[in-house]
């Protein structure tokens, strides 16, 4: 398995409506076959300085993740939503093995 974790800080002045449109568009990426799992949510706000939102995405392998990135739906998400609301981001990608539990 291949996992991608994306943490974002909202750009200055982004409206709550634009943030929700981003969340909705992200959820719509579940339609891309290569995306096996998506977990996401807003920061709980317990500590100052945390990023605002995180998404954890799982793919079969790195090649599947690359196909996901190139998919037209993902490209539209970047163009129409992510590029409009994200001020800062951190991405970590890694291979992993699901536990047997």
N, C-alpha and C positions, 0 to 999 in steps of 0.2 A: 504494500500500500504506500501511497504518497500523500502527505498531508501538507496543506498550506494554511498558515495562520496569518490573518491580516488585521492589524490594529490601526484604527484611524482616529485622528482628531478632526473635528469639524472645522471648516474654514470660518474665519471671523465673519459674523453677521448672517450666517446661514439660517434660514427660517425653519421652524419646526415642521412646516409642510414639506419643504425640500428634503429635510432629513427623513421624513416618513416616506417620501417618494423613492429615496435611495433604498431604504429598507425593503419596500415593496418590490423594487426592481431587482434587488439582490435575491429575494425570495423567488422571483420569476426565473432565476438562473437554474433552478431545480429541473427545468425542462431540458437542459443540456444533458444528453445521455452519459457523458464522461464524468459528471459530478455525481458521485455515489452517495455522499452525505454532506449536509450543510447544517451547522449549528452557529447561531449568531445572537448577539444581544448587546444592549447598552451596558456601560460600566455601572456598577452598583453605587458608585459615588462615595465609597468609604474612605478613600485616601486622595488627598490633593495631588495633582500631577498625573493621575492615570490617564490613559487614552480614553476616548469617549465611547468607542464601539469596537467590537471584535467579530470576526467571522472565521470559522474553522471549516475547511473544505477537504474532503477526502476523495482521492482518485485511485484507480487501480495501479497506476505507475506514473512516472514522470511524463512519458509520451502521451498518456491520456490527459494529463494536466495541460500540456502544450496544445492539444487539440481543443480543449475547453477554452483556452485563452484566445485561440483563433476563431472560435465559433461566432457567427454574426450576432447572435443574441448577447454574448459577452461583450463584443465590440460596441454594440449600441448602449449597453449598460455603462461602460467606461465613458463613452462620448456624452451621453445624455444625463448621467447621474453622478458617477464617481468623480469625474473631473470638475463637476459643479459644486460639490459639497465638501470634498476632502481637502483639508489644509496641510495635513502631515500624515504619513503612514509608515508602518513598520511591517515588513513581511518576513516570515520565517517559513522555510520549506524543509521537509525532512522525510526520509523513508521510515516506515514503522511497521510493526507486526501487531495485529489485533490480538488481545489476550484471549485465552481459551475459556475464560470464566463466563 
